[in-house]
């Protein structure tokens, strides 16, 4: 049953990534692109966790944790750059 | 499957399906809603909740299938639940500044522009540091 649930989840998350990509390309403002990237990071994180469940492997979570941190720092850095024109002041 | 009981398997599958559905709904809201301030609601709430559901399913899977208590997933979910509102706040600030500058291509939503705060002061994000700003933001 879990295999089928994981397959369904991977399908859902792939569709979600496609929707995010549409918003990333379409725009219209900078904020839309930032939030599309942020959501893509969250969805990829969910995909990594699901692959870890499907393979019954514990090692994927380190990658997930690293991606969570890098994604947050990336979002804040992008926002800071738009707000202040500089990242490290 | 391996040594999982039926109920445990059902509960884990339910959490995975629920989480993935919430993530999909959040991304659908990102596409569907009319302006950025509305679009913020989809990913910051639904997608974060969806990832939380998948992580709970993962904790249950490794606990029930392998008998291993792993705290990595809880670490990820705590970190995400702390950082998602901060990221949303930064994006909302970007949108406020863009609205004030009237850059091309921005769309004011059905709710209109945010109201002016009561009193003579403006929103803090527009103001330059002055006397009385906390030192962590006023120096340099």
Backbone of each chain as ProteinMPNN parsed JSONL, in Angstrom:
{"seq_chain_A": "XXXXXXXXXXXXXXXXXXXXXXXXXXXXXXXXXXXXXXXXXXXXXXXXXXXXXXXXXXXXXXXXXXXXXXXXXXXXXXXXXXXXXXXXX", "coords_chain_A": {"N_chain_A": [[0.839, -1.208, 0.0], [1.969, 1.171, 0.768], [3.767, 1.629, -1.267], [2.071, 2.331, -3.385], [0.927, 4.641, -2.322], [3.199, 6.245, -2.161], [3.822, 6.459, -4.867], [1.563, 7.85, -5.79], [1.926, 10.209, -4.305], [4.357, 11.144, -5.36], [3.533, 11.674, -7.963], [1.657, 13.764, -7.503], [3.396, 15.72, -6.424], [5.112, 16.165, -8.537], [3.368, 17.306, -10.393], [2.769, 19.598, -8.914], [5.283, 20.855, -8.941], [5.432, 21.441, -11.665], [3.369, 23.332, -11.864], [4.473, 25.34, -10.236], [6.678, 26.0, -11.793], [5.411, 27.134, -13.97], [4.417, 29.465, -12.788], [6.829, 30.633, -12.109], [7.949, 31.209, -14.609], [5.976, 32.803, -15.756], [5.623, 35.06, -14.152], [4.071, 37.876, -12.714], [5.629, 39.797, -11.341], [8.665, 40.517, -9.415], [8.384, 39.471, -6.858], [6.607, 37.335, -7.232], [8.238, 35.54, -8.576], [10.172, 35.019, -6.653], [8.628, 33.748, -4.676], [7.727, 31.564, -6.095], [10.116, 30.154, -6.474], [10.732, 29.588, -3.793], [8.598, 27.898, -3.105], [9.141, 25.825, -4.861], [11.477, 24.794, -3.736], [10.422, 23.765, -1.343], [8.727, 21.781, -2.358], [10.545, 20.092, -3.663], [11.953, 19.242, -1.467], [9.947, 17.704, -0.218], [9.745, 15.71, -2.16], [12.263, 14.509, -1.913], [12.058, 13.441, 0.694], [9.976, 11.618, 0.266], [11.158, 9.854, -1.575], [13.049, 8.787, 0.109], [11.331, 7.352, 1.829], [10.206, 5.526, -0.009], [12.425, 4.025, -0.791], [13.096, 2.993, 1.621], [15.222, 4.11, 3.02], [17.48, 5.752, 5.152], [19.229, 7.769, 4.67], [18.615, 9.925, 3.089], [17.686, 12.093, 4.479], [19.566, 13.87, 5.433], [20.302, 15.243, 3.147], [17.828, 16.458, 2.686], [17.591, 18.158, 4.928], [19.794, 19.875, 4.536], [18.966, 21.054, 2.131], [16.691, 22.407, 2.982], [17.812, 24.386, 4.646], [19.52, 25.794, 2.836], [17.653, 26.635, 0.954], [16.046, 28.412, 2.454], [17.939, 30.406, 3.151], [18.576, 31.269, 0.591], [16.108, 32.352, -0.292], [15.778, 34.496, 1.539], [18.079, 35.964, 0.951], [17.615, 36.73, -1.695], [15.325, 38.326, -1.356], [16.416, 40.351, 0.284], [18.226, 41.421, -1.49], [16.531, 42.539, -3.398], [15.209, 44.384, -1.794], [17.202, 46.074, -0.622], [19.241, 46.335, -2.419], [21.603, 45.091, -1.935], [23.297, 42.367, -0.354], [24.926, 41.48, 1.867], [25.414, 43.782, 4.224]], "CA_chain_A": [[0.0, 0.0, 0.0], [2.821, 2.35, 0.864], [4.326, 1.896, -2.594], [1.072, 3.059, -4.174], [0.814, 5.982, -1.747], [4.397, 7.003, -2.557], [3.688, 6.778, -6.296], [0.575, 8.931, -5.881], [2.541, 11.424, -3.782], [5.345, 11.646, -6.316], [2.778, 12.277, -9.062], [1.132, 15.052, -7.032], [4.458, 16.698, -6.25], [5.601, 16.52, -9.873], [2.403, 18.271, -10.926], [2.958, 20.846, -8.167], [6.496, 21.498, -9.457], [5.112, 22.01, -12.98], [2.604, 24.559, -11.622], [5.409, 26.353, -9.75], [7.498, 26.428, -12.923], [4.578, 28.041, -14.756], [4.395, 30.762, -12.101], [8.186, 31.191, -12.183], [8.166, 31.766, -15.94], [4.947, 33.774, -16.08], [5.902, 36.318, -13.458], [4.551, 39.042, -13.444], [6.568, 40.656, -10.617], [9.807, 39.822, -8.816], [7.912, 38.718, -5.707], [6.039, 36.066, -7.701], [9.319, 34.607, -8.905], [10.796, 34.579, -5.396], [7.776, 32.794, -3.966], [7.714, 30.319, -6.87], [11.348, 29.424, -6.147], [10.614, 29.1, -2.419], [7.692, 26.748, -3.12], [9.829, 24.715, -5.529], [12.38, 24.183, -2.762], [9.616, 22.962, -0.406], [8.236, 20.583, -3.049], [11.67, 19.174, -3.882], [12.192, 18.647, -0.143], [8.95, 16.64, -0.035], [10.098, 14.601, -3.049], [13.413, 13.803, -1.325], [11.57, 12.641, 1.822], [9.187, 10.507, -0.279], [12.083, 8.866, -2.137], [13.597, 8.084, 1.266], [10.351, 6.365, 2.291], [10.015, 4.482, -1.014], [13.586, 3.141, -0.779], [13.343, 2.594, 3.007], [16.603, 4.513, 3.268], [17.523, 6.83, 6.133], [20.311, 8.697, 4.362], [18.153, 11.067, 2.309], [17.231, 13.219, 5.298], [20.627, 14.88, 5.519], [20.133, 16.076, 1.947], [16.64, 17.278, 2.889], [17.885, 19.217, 5.901], [20.668, 20.846, 3.873], [18.191, 21.8, 1.14], [15.82, 23.335, 3.721], [18.597, 25.552, 5.078], [19.991, 26.561, 1.68], [16.489, 27.281, 0.353], [15.644, 29.577, 3.26], [18.946, 31.455, 2.991], [18.434, 31.796, -0.754], [14.937, 33.222, -0.367], [16.024, 35.738, 2.268], [19.093, 36.746, 0.242], [16.976, 37.326, -2.867], [14.475, 39.426, -0.874], [17.287, 41.424, 0.738], [18.81, 42.069, -2.663], [15.516, 43.389, -4.015], [14.838, 45.475, -0.894], [18.265, 47.002, -0.277], [20.25, 46.403, -3.465], [22.836, 44.516, -1.424], [22.936, 41.225, 0.492], [25.651, 41.633, 3.134], [25.672, 45.223, 4.341]], "C_chain_A": [[0.867, 1.249, 0.0], [3.466, 2.662, -0.483], [3.352, 2.718, -3.436], [0.91, 4.477, -3.646], [2.004, 6.837, -2.17], [4.333, 7.376, -4.032], [2.706, 7.918, -6.503], [1.184, 10.256, -5.422], [3.552, 12.008, -4.743], [4.655, 12.278, -7.519], [2.253, 13.651, -8.704], [2.232, 16.1, -6.984], [5.074, 17.091, -7.587], [4.684, 17.54, -10.528], [2.553, 19.628, -10.232], [4.195, 21.584, -8.66], [6.241, 22.122, -10.82], [4.33, 23.314, -12.813], [3.525, 25.681, -11.133], [6.262, 26.903, -10.881], [6.713, 27.391, -13.802], [4.569, 29.418, -14.121], [5.76, 31.437, -12.161], [8.434, 31.834, -13.533], [7.231, 32.942, -16.182], [5.154, 35.109, -15.36], [4.784, 36.765, -12.555], [5.572, 39.873, -12.652], [7.687, 39.815, -10.007], [9.352, 38.948, -7.655], [7.315, 37.378, -6.093], [7.136, 35.055, -7.982], [9.996, 34.115, -7.638], [9.938, 33.516, -4.731], [7.652, 31.495, -4.757], [8.954, 29.489, -6.572], [11.27, 28.815, -4.758], [9.72, 27.862, -2.364], [8.334, 25.558, -3.817], [10.771, 24.016, -4.571], [11.595, 23.288, -1.806], [9.148, 21.678, -1.075], [9.361, 19.583, -3.307], [12.043, 18.484, -2.577], [11.219, 17.498, 0.121], [9.268, 15.443, -0.926], [11.258, 13.804, -2.477], [12.953, 12.904, -0.178], [10.787, 11.43, 1.325], [10.075, 9.441, -0.895], [12.742, 8.079, -1.009], [12.645, 7.042, 1.807], [10.265, 5.206, 1.303], [11.195, 3.517, -1.045], [13.883, 2.601, 0.604], [14.775, 2.913, 3.42], [16.621, 5.762, 4.144], [18.433, 7.977, 5.713], [19.829, 9.961, 3.669], [17.853, 12.293, 3.156], [18.293, 14.274, 5.476], [20.523, 15.823, 4.318], [18.931, 16.996, 2.111], [16.892, 18.436, 3.83], [18.761, 20.298, 5.289], [19.88, 21.696, 2.891], [17.257, 22.795, 1.828], [16.587, 24.581, 4.123], [18.999, 26.415, 3.898], [18.827, 27.296, 1.011], [16.053, 28.511, 1.117], [16.631, 30.713, 3.083], [18.837, 32.081, 1.608], [17.258, 32.743, -0.884], [15.193, 34.562, 0.315], [17.047, 36.599, 1.548], [18.495, 37.443, -0.979], [16.109, 38.513, -2.453], [15.319, 40.614, -0.438], [17.873, 42.181, -0.451], [17.808, 42.986, -3.317], [15.24, 44.602, -3.127], [15.951, 46.518, -0.782], [19.311, 47.146, -1.371], [21.577, 45.812, -3.059], [22.427, 43.366, -0.501], [23.608, 41.324, 1.853], [26.039, 43.098, 3.25], [26.739, 45.481, 5.39]], "O_chain_A": [[0.562, 2.243, -0.66], [3.688, 3.828, -0.808], [3.744, 3.671, -4.109], [0.771, 5.416, -4.429], [1.843, 8.013, -2.499], [4.738, 8.473, -4.415], [2.961, 8.838, -7.28], [0.99, 11.292, -6.058], [3.608, 13.224, -4.928], [5.119, 13.29, -8.043], [2.376, 14.595, -9.484], [2.044, 17.228, -7.44], [5.513, 18.229, -7.754], [5.141, 18.508, -11.137], [2.475, 20.674, -10.876], [4.17, 22.808, -8.789], [6.758, 23.199, -11.118], [4.583, 24.287, -13.522], [3.387, 26.83, -11.554], [6.541, 28.101, -10.941], [7.274, 28.355, -14.324], [4.696, 30.427, -14.815], [5.848, 32.661, -12.253], [9.059, 32.891, -13.607], [7.637, 33.959, -16.744], [4.879, 36.169, -15.923], [4.529, 36.027, -11.604], [6.335, 40.611, -13.276], [7.671, 38.585, -10.068], [9.848, 37.837, -7.47], [7.485, 36.391, -5.377], [7.0, 33.871, -7.675], [10.358, 32.943, -7.539], [10.453, 32.496, -4.272], [7.489, 30.43, -4.163], [8.87, 28.268, -6.433], [11.682, 27.674, -4.549], [10.033, 26.894, -1.671], [8.111, 24.413, -3.424], [10.868, 22.788, -4.578], [12.034, 22.183, -1.487], [9.162, 20.612, -0.46], [9.163, 18.374, -3.188], [12.402, 17.306, -2.564], [11.616, 16.446, 0.623], [9.089, 14.296, -0.515], [11.259, 12.574, -2.538], [13.386, 11.757, -0.07], [10.908, 10.34, 1.884], [9.793, 8.25, -0.763], [12.972, 6.876, -1.129], [13.076, 5.96, 2.205], [10.252, 4.043, 1.705], [11.011, 2.326, -1.295], [14.826, 1.825, 0.766], [15.448, 2.116, 4.073], [15.872, 6.71, 3.907], [18.412, 9.042, 6.329], [20.54, 10.965, 3.653], [17.771, 13.405, 2.635], [17.975, 15.45, 5.651], [20.641, 17.04, 4.457], [18.984, 18.166, 1.733], [16.464, 19.561, 3.572], [18.519, 21.488, 5.487], [20.082, 22.908, 2.81], [17.049, 23.9, 1.326], [16.095, 25.699, 3.969], [18.843, 27.635, 3.941], [18.98, 28.43, 0.557], [15.726, 29.537, 0.52], [16.228, 31.86, 2.885], [18.989, 33.294, 1.465], [17.37, 33.804, -1.5], [14.881, 35.622, -0.228], [16.919, 37.823, 1.524], [18.819, 38.595, -1.267], [16.136, 39.567, -3.09], [14.987, 41.758, -0.747], [18.0, 43.405, -0.429], [18.159, 44.083, -3.75], [15.057, 45.712, -3.626], [15.68, 47.718, -0.839], [20.191, 48.001, -1.263], [22.578, 46.0, -3.751], [21.337, 43.387, 0.07], [22.937, 41.259, 2.882], [26.87, 43.599, 2.492], [27.096, 46.633, 5.636]]}, "seq_chain_B": "XXXXXXXXXXXXXXXXXXXXXXXXXXXXXXXXXXXXXXXXXXXXXXXXXXXXXXXXXXXXXXXXXXXXXXXXXXXXXXXXXXXXXXXXXXXXXXXXXXXXXXXXXXXXXXXXXXXXXXXXXXXXXXXXXXXXXXXXXXXX", "coords_chain_B": {"N_chain_B": [[4.829, -6.037, 1.626], [6.991, -5.469, 4.447], [7.33, -6.154, 7.899], [5.11, -4.597, 8.656], [2.051, -3.875, 10.268], [-1.437, -3.96, 9.217], [-2.976, -1.722, 9.971], [-1.025, 0.14, 10.696], [0.273, 0.452, 8.273], [-1.794, 1.512, 6.768], [-2.223, 3.955, 8.12], [0.234, 5.266, 7.705], [0.256, 5.441, 4.885], [-1.978, 7.061, 4.563], [-1.124, 9.475, 5.734], [0.917, 10.162, 3.948], [-0.495, 10.48, 1.502], [-2.249, 12.521, 2.215], [-0.44, 14.622, 2.823], [0.861, 14.999, 0.326], [-1.333, 15.783, -1.201], [-1.997, 18.214, 0.017], [0.314, 19.694, -0.586], [0.073, 19.838, -3.352], [-2.316, 21.3, -3.548], [-1.49, 23.73, -2.449], [0.366, 24.608, -4.4], [-1.337, 24.81, -6.566], [-2.936, 26.9, -5.699], [-0.999, 28.9, -5.825], [-0.828, 29.279, -8.559], [-3.437, 29.968, -9.221], [-4.565, 32.103, -7.753], [-5.343, 35.678, -7.605], [-3.529, 37.962, -7.047], [-0.255, 38.926, -5.743], [-0.223, 39.156, -2.943], [-2.367, 37.543, -2.224], [-1.493, 35.191, -3.339], [0.566, 34.481, -1.688], [-0.608, 33.039, 0.371], [-1.15, 30.382, -0.413], [1.368, 28.726, -0.874], [2.715, 29.266, 1.602], [1.129, 28.315, 3.672], [-0.467, 25.953, 2.924], [1.396, 24.337, 1.472], [3.498, 24.088, 3.295], [2.202, 22.768, 5.371], [1.599, 20.416, 3.992], [4.158, 19.327, 3.529], [4.793, 18.917, 6.19], [2.941, 16.88, 6.805], [3.904, 14.777, 5.17], [6.365, 14.404, 6.389], [5.607, 13.552, 8.944], [4.416, 11.135, 8.195], [6.753, 9.874, 7.337], [8.216, 9.669, 9.739], [6.499, 7.889, 11.075], [6.694, 5.68, 9.374], [9.425, 4.867, 9.579], [9.533, 4.349, 12.262], [7.598, 2.307, 12.641], [8.13, 0.373, 10.727], [10.913, -0.198, 10.747], [11.541, 0.049, 13.373], [13.156, 2.063, 14.222], [13.842, 5.01, 15.87], [13.799, 8.065, 14.474], [14.952, 11.33, 14.449], [15.434, 13.156, 12.504], [13.46, 13.97, 10.688], [11.699, 15.395, 12.292], [13.392, 17.445, 12.948], [13.709, 18.693, 10.437], [11.038, 19.513, 10.035], [10.561, 21.257, 12.198], [12.468, 23.243, 11.667], [11.491, 24.13, 9.2], [8.93, 25.067, 9.884], [9.64, 27.213, 11.415], [11.042, 28.862, 9.618], [9.381, 29.36, 7.409], [7.304, 31.408, 7.881], [9.014, 33.633, 8.168], [10.241, 33.875, 5.673], [7.925, 34.374, 4.158], [7.183, 36.828, 5.243], [9.323, 38.439, 4.4], [8.935, 38.348, 1.62], [6.455, 39.591, 1.429], [7.174, 42.147, 2.275], [8.854, 42.895, 0.16], [6.91, 43.049, -1.826], [5.35, 45.164, -0.828], [7.165, 47.31, -1.034], [7.548, 47.33, -3.794], [4.976, 47.967, -4.647], [4.784, 50.548, -3.645], [6.728, 51.829, -5.104], [5.605, 51.628, -7.573], [6.343, 49.953, -9.745], [6.534, 48.605, -13.079], [4.181, 46.18, -14.265], [3.14, 45.218, -11.883], [0.42, 44.098, -9.895], [-2.355, 45.248, -8.269], [-4.224, 43.708, -5.778], [-7.614, 42.346, -5.222], [-8.145, 43.194, -2.647], [-7.009, 45.651, -2.525], [-4.638, 48.317, -1.806], [-2.466, 48.112, 1.101], [-3.706, 49.5, 4.189], [-2.974, 52.738, 5.639], [-1.017, 53.028, 8.602], [-2.359, 53.864, 11.891], [-1.988, 57.205, 13.245], [0.899, 59.43, 12.994], [3.054, 58.068, 11.999], [4.722, 56.081, 9.479], [4.611, 52.793, 7.881], [7.004, 50.58, 9.333], [8.837, 49.382, 7.639], [9.303, 51.137, 5.58], [10.716, 53.207, 6.652], [13.673, 55.138, 7.333], [16.457, 54.353, 9.518], [16.153, 55.787, 12.733], [16.314, 57.9, 15.688], [15.644, 55.898, 18.414], [15.074, 53.597, 17.048], [15.6, 50.081, 17.37], [18.872, 48.944, 18.369], [19.975, 46.869, 16.92], [19.178, 47.152, 14.326], [19.676, 49.793, 13.746], [22.343, 50.539, 13.705], [24.755, 51.195, 11.378]], "CA_chain_B": [[5.545, -5.21, 2.604], [7.693, -6.191, 5.515], [6.589, -6.475, 9.117], [4.131, -3.598, 9.058], [0.657, -4.282, 10.379], [-2.31, -3.303, 8.239], [-3.378, -0.403, 10.462], [0.137, 1.029, 10.62], [0.491, 0.745, 6.858], [-2.883, 2.404, 6.347], [-2.003, 5.284, 8.687], [1.371, 5.88, 7.01], [-0.173, 5.797, 3.529], [-2.9, 8.189, 4.67], [-0.359, 10.704, 5.965], [1.637, 10.511, 2.707], [-1.451, 10.972, 0.512], [-2.74, 13.822, 2.697], [0.612, 15.615, 2.663], [1.074, 15.294, -1.096], [-2.485, 16.54, -1.695], [-1.883, 19.601, 0.49], [1.364, 20.364, -1.363], [-0.485, 20.131, -4.677], [-3.292, 22.384, -3.403], [-0.738, 24.976, -2.266], [0.914, 25.051, -5.686], [-2.483, 25.208, -7.395], [-3.281, 28.252, -5.246], [0.022, 29.826, -6.338], [-1.144, 29.59, -9.953], [-4.821, 30.355, -9.449], [-5.022, 33.304, -7.042], [-5.181, 36.817, -8.509], [-2.397, 38.876, -6.881], [0.815, 38.301, -4.96], [-0.559, 39.057, -1.524], [-3.198, 36.344, -2.069], [-0.707, 34.008, -3.699], [1.409, 34.097, -0.555], [-1.299, 32.132, 1.292], [-1.067, 28.993, -0.838], [2.594, 28.019, -0.512], [3.218, 29.379, 2.975], [0.34, 27.515, 4.611], [-0.828, 24.606, 2.474], [2.558, 23.515, 1.114], [4.239, 23.776, 4.515], [1.433, 21.721, 6.055], [1.761, 19.185, 3.233], [5.47, 18.753, 3.841], [4.687, 18.413, 7.563], [2.247, 15.594, 6.763], [4.797, 13.758, 4.622], [7.406, 14.126, 7.38], [4.991, 12.716, 9.981], [4.333, 9.802, 7.602], [8.097, 9.295, 7.325], [8.524, 9.269, 11.125], [5.722, 6.681, 11.369], [7.222, 4.559, 8.591], [10.687, 4.339, 10.116], [9.269, 3.824, 13.598], [6.798, 1.088, 12.637], [8.713, -0.652, 9.861], [12.263, -0.589, 11.136], [11.751, 0.17, 14.809], [14.184, 3.069, 14.479], [13.327, 6.349, 16.145], [14.664, 9.036, 13.815], [14.518, 12.699, 14.729], [15.785, 14.037, 11.382], [12.252, 14.538, 10.09], [11.195, 16.435, 13.194], [14.32, 18.574, 12.8], [13.331, 19.4, 9.205], [9.733, 20.184, 10.139], [10.693, 22.407, 13.092], [13.195, 24.281, 10.931], [10.612, 24.681, 8.163], [7.84, 25.827, 10.495], [10.186, 28.489, 11.886], [11.528, 29.734, 8.556], [8.384, 29.704, 6.385], [6.723, 32.74, 8.096], [10.006, 34.691, 7.952], [10.362, 34.045, 4.223], [6.7, 35.012, 3.676], [7.235, 38.231, 5.652], [10.258, 39.143, 3.518], [8.327, 38.498, 0.293], [5.409, 40.618, 1.544], [7.86, 43.442, 2.314], [9.257, 43.19, -1.22], [5.725, 43.467, -2.568], [4.968, 46.503, -0.361], [8.069, 48.303, -1.622], [7.291, 47.421, -5.233], [3.712, 48.699, -4.807], [5.002, 51.966, -3.408], [7.512, 52.385, -6.203], [4.801, 51.54, -8.797], [7.077, 49.396, -10.871], [5.644, 48.078, -14.113], [3.832, 44.774, -14.199], [2.572, 44.792, -10.611], [-1.034, 44.03, -9.914], [-2.969, 45.421, -6.96], [-5.244, 42.677, -5.651], [-8.968, 42.785, -4.903], [-8.179, 43.841, -1.345], [-6.458, 46.982, -2.633], [-3.366, 48.532, -1.142], [-2.584, 48.049, 2.565], [-4.06, 50.802, 4.748], [-1.953, 53.478, 6.366], [-1.173, 52.789, 10.041], [-2.879, 55.026, 12.628], [-0.977, 58.12, 13.734], [1.709, 60.132, 12.001], [4.149, 57.253, 11.488], [4.492, 55.197, 8.341], [5.038, 51.428, 8.187], [8.417, 50.583, 9.737], [9.736, 48.929, 6.579], [9.639, 52.238, 4.673], [11.425, 54.288, 7.329], [15.11, 55.056, 7.572], [16.736, 54.262, 10.955], [16.16, 57.084, 13.411], [16.482, 57.779, 17.128], [14.592, 55.054, 18.962], [15.097, 52.294, 16.394], [16.464, 49.16, 18.117], [20.256, 49.076, 17.91], [20.377, 45.82, 15.995], [18.929, 47.575, 12.954], [19.979, 51.192, 13.466], [23.762, 50.797, 13.486], [25.153, 50.984, 9.982]], "C_chain_B": [[6.197, -6.083, 3.652], [6.799, -6.301, 6.734], [5.558, -5.46, 9.55], [2.751, -4.227, 9.204], [-0.208, -3.495, 9.421], [-2.658, -1.893, 8.669], [-2.225, 0.591, 10.338], [0.393, 1.43, 9.175], [-0.549, 1.737, 6.343], [-2.637, 3.819, 6.851], [-0.858, 5.991, 7.97], [0.984, 6.321, 5.606], [-1.097, 7.007, 3.562], [-2.132, 9.49, 4.873], [0.367, 11.134, 4.694], [0.679, 11.116, 1.685], [-1.965, 12.355, 0.909], [-1.701, 14.914, 2.47], [0.819, 15.997, 1.21], [-0.094, 16.097, -1.653], [-2.409, 17.99, -1.241], [-0.815, 20.362, -0.29], [0.847, 20.745, -2.747], [-1.484, 21.281, -4.601], [-2.584, 23.723, -3.221], [-0.185, 25.498, -3.578], [-0.191, 25.475, -6.646], [-2.933, 26.608, -7.011], [-2.285, 29.278, -5.746], [-0.268, 30.218, -7.777], [-2.466, 30.338, -10.054], [-5.179, 31.729, -8.877], [-4.588, 34.578, -7.769], [-3.954, 37.701, -8.283], [-1.426, 38.305, -5.855], [0.459, 38.156, -3.496], [-1.494, 37.874, -1.256], [-2.381, 35.083, -2.339], [0.191, 33.55, -2.572], [0.738, 33.037, 0.315], [-1.101, 30.677, 0.905], [0.2, 28.289, -0.377], [2.936, 28.101, 0.974], [2.397, 28.543, 3.946], [0.133, 26.098, 4.113], [0.403, 23.753, 2.177], [3.371, 23.14, 2.343], [3.539, 22.678, 5.299], [1.578, 20.385, 5.338], [3.096, 18.515, 3.509], [5.473, 18.214, 5.267], [4.007, 17.053, 7.61], [3.136, 14.478, 6.242], [5.877, 13.4, 5.641], [6.862, 13.288, 8.525], [4.84, 11.282, 9.481], [5.678, 9.106, 7.595], [8.521, 8.839, 8.72], [7.807, 7.971, 11.456], [6.294, 5.482, 10.633], [8.479, 3.977, 9.228], [10.499, 3.791, 11.524], [8.605, 2.445, 13.515], [7.45, -0.017, 11.818], [10.045, -1.146, 10.403], [12.469, -0.563, 12.644], [12.835, 1.161, 15.17], [13.505, 4.395, 14.765], [14.269, 7.351, 15.519], [14.094, 10.429, 14.022], [14.833, 13.647, 13.586], [14.551, 14.752, 10.85], [11.688, 15.647, 10.973], [12.069, 17.674, 13.112], [13.949, 19.401, 11.56], [12.036, 20.168, 9.408], [9.801, 21.375, 11.085], [11.378, 23.558, 12.373], [12.284, 24.946, 9.907], [9.504, 25.531, 8.758], [8.335, 27.133, 11.088], [10.468, 29.409, 10.713], [10.455, 30.152, 7.565], [7.722, 31.063, 6.647], [7.708, 33.868, 7.857], [10.154, 34.957, 6.462], [9.126, 34.748, 3.664], [6.684, 36.494, 4.032], [8.168, 39.032, 4.752], [9.632, 39.373, 2.138], [7.232, 39.56, 0.323], [6.025, 42.008, 1.595], [8.311, 43.861, 0.92], [8.065, 43.714, -2.011], [5.271, 44.86, -2.138], [5.855, 47.576, -0.995], [7.826, 48.462, -3.114], [6.006, 48.197, -5.485], [3.937, 50.188, -4.617], [5.787, 52.608, -4.546], [6.755, 52.377, -7.52], [5.611, 51.037, -9.976], [6.107, 48.744, -11.844], [5.357, 46.606, -13.878], [3.276, 44.325, -12.875], [1.068, 44.947, -10.65], [-1.535, 44.229, -8.494], [-4.144, 44.458, -6.873], [-6.612, 43.245, -5.353], [-9.054, 43.516, -3.568], [-7.629, 45.26, -1.401], [-5.136, 47.098, -1.913], [-3.533, 48.439, 0.368], [-2.87, 49.42, 3.159], [-2.894, 51.433, 5.498], [-2.114, 53.196, 7.856], [-1.685, 54.032, 10.755], [-1.746, 55.896, 13.148], [-0.155, 58.697, 12.606], [2.746, 59.235, 11.358], [3.72, 56.444, 10.271], [4.86, 53.783, 8.767], [6.543, 51.4, 8.379], [9.341, 50.209, 8.586], [10.111, 50.05, 5.617], [10.605, 53.232, 5.304], [12.914, 54.039, 7.396], [15.324, 54.916, 9.078], [16.788, 55.647, 11.582], [16.357, 56.836, 14.89], [15.326, 56.96, 17.693], [14.435, 53.738, 18.227], [15.978, 51.358, 17.212], [17.853, 49.085, 17.514], [20.634, 48.008, 16.898], [20.121, 46.225, 14.554], [19.42, 48.988, 12.678], [21.452, 51.408, 13.185], [24.154, 50.328, 12.113], [23.952, 50.623, 9.134]], "O_chain_B": [[5.966, -7.29, 3.716], [5.598, -6.526, 6.588], [5.161, -5.458, 10.715], [2.332, -5.02, 8.361], [0.225, -2.481, 8.872], [-2.643, -0.969, 7.857], [-2.42, 1.735, 9.927], [0.691, 2.588, 8.881], [-0.238, 2.665, 5.595], [-2.818, 4.783, 6.106], [-0.959, 7.178, 7.66], [1.325, 7.423, 5.175], [-1.015, 7.879, 2.697], [-2.455, 10.501, 4.249], [0.431, 12.325, 4.387], [0.987, 12.137, 1.07], [-2.102, 13.245, 0.07], [-2.028, 15.998, 1.986], [0.939, 17.178, 0.887], [0.105, 16.989, -2.478], [-2.716, 18.899, -2.012], [-1.002, 21.533, -0.62], [1.139, 21.827, -3.255], [-1.507, 22.142, -5.481], [-3.017, 24.736, -3.77], [-0.256, 26.697, -3.847], [-0.005, 26.391, -7.447], [-3.274, 27.415, -7.876], [-2.664, 30.407, -6.06], [0.005, 31.347, -8.183], [-2.606, 31.241, -10.879], [-6.003, 32.441, -9.45], [-3.579, 34.571, -8.474], [-3.373, 38.163, -9.265], [-1.732, 37.323, -5.178], [0.795, 37.151, -2.869], [-1.428, 37.265, -0.188], [-2.544, 34.059, -1.677], [0.547, 32.374, -2.494], [1.423, 32.221, 0.931], [-0.908, 29.824, 1.771], [0.131, 27.355, 0.422], [3.398, 27.118, 1.553], [2.931, 28.1, 4.963], [0.508, 25.14, 4.79], [0.464, 22.589, 2.574], [3.878, 22.023, 2.441], [4.183, 21.771, 5.827], [1.67, 19.339, 5.981], [3.169, 17.301, 3.699], [6.08, 17.178, 5.537], [4.429, 16.169, 8.357], [3.139, 13.372, 6.782], [6.266, 12.238, 5.753], [7.558, 12.409, 9.034], [5.092, 10.329, 10.218], [5.758, 7.898, 7.816], [9.107, 7.768, 8.879], [8.395, 7.059, 12.036], [6.376, 4.389, 11.193], [8.598, 2.764, 9.401], [11.213, 2.878, 11.939], [8.997, 1.522, 14.229], [7.346, -1.196, 12.157], [10.281, -2.35, 10.506], [13.461, -1.093, 13.144], [13.378, 1.125, 16.274], [12.677, 4.851, 13.977], [15.41, 7.492, 15.961], [12.909, 10.674, 13.798], [14.53, 14.836, 13.681], [14.57, 15.956, 10.594], [11.257, 16.692, 10.486], [11.583, 18.802, 13.191], [13.88, 20.629, 11.614], [11.929, 21.329, 9.012], [9.176, 22.402, 10.822], [10.935, 24.704, 12.451], [12.295, 26.168, 9.756], [9.167, 26.586, 8.22], [7.553, 28.069, 11.254], [10.176, 30.603, 10.78], [10.59, 31.199, 6.931], [7.583, 31.834, 5.698], [7.319, 34.943, 7.401], [10.19, 36.109, 6.029], [9.246, 35.616, 2.8], [6.235, 37.323, 3.241], [7.857, 40.163, 4.378], [9.774, 40.449, 1.557], [7.084, 40.335, -0.622], [5.472, 42.951, 1.028], [8.173, 45.022, 0.535], [8.177, 44.681, -2.764], [4.853, 45.658, -2.977], [5.366, 48.616, -1.436], [7.884, 49.569, -3.648], [5.935, 48.994, -6.42], [3.357, 51.004, -5.334], [5.556, 53.761, -4.909], [7.174, 53.022, -8.481], [5.575, 51.611, -11.064], [4.993, 48.376, -11.472], [6.197, 45.877, -13.351], [2.958, 43.144, -12.728], [0.523, 45.808, -11.341], [-1.18, 43.459, -7.601], [-4.969, 44.396, -7.785], [-6.78, 44.459, -5.24], [-9.93, 44.359, -3.374], [-7.761, 46.006, -0.431], [-4.576, 46.1, -1.459], [-4.632, 48.663, 0.875], [-2.327, 50.416, 2.68], [-1.962, 50.754, 5.929], [-3.244, 53.13, 8.34], [-1.471, 55.146, 10.277], [-0.666, 55.393, 13.458], [-0.45, 58.495, 11.429], [3.277, 59.567, 10.299], [2.54, 56.163, 10.062], [5.36, 53.576, 9.873], [7.278, 52.101, 7.684], [10.489, 50.651, 8.541], [11.114, 49.949, 4.911], [11.244, 54.012, 4.598], [13.37, 52.9, 7.5], [14.457, 55.321, 9.852], [17.391, 56.567, 11.03], [16.547, 55.695, 15.311], [14.161, 57.292, 17.474], [13.741, 52.844, 18.711], [17.016, 51.792, 17.711], [18.009, 49.154, 16.295], [21.537, 48.226, 16.089], [20.769, 45.707, 13.645], [19.573, 49.369, 11.517], [21.803, 52.364, 12.494], [23.905, 49.182, 11.739], [24.088, 50.408, 7.929]]}, "name": "protein", "num_of_chains": 2, "seq": "XXXXXXXXXXXXXXXXXXXXXXXXXXXXXXXXXXXXXXXXXXXXXXXXXXXXXXXXXXXXXXXXXXXXXXXXXXXXXXXXXXXXXXXXXXXXXXXXXXXXXXXXXXXXXXXXXXXXXXXXXXXXXXXXXXXXXXXXXXXXXXXXXXXXXXXXXXXXXXXXXXXXXXXXXXXXXXXXXXXXXXXXXXXXXXXXXXXXXXXXXXXXXXXXXXXXXXXXXXXXXXXXXXXXX"}
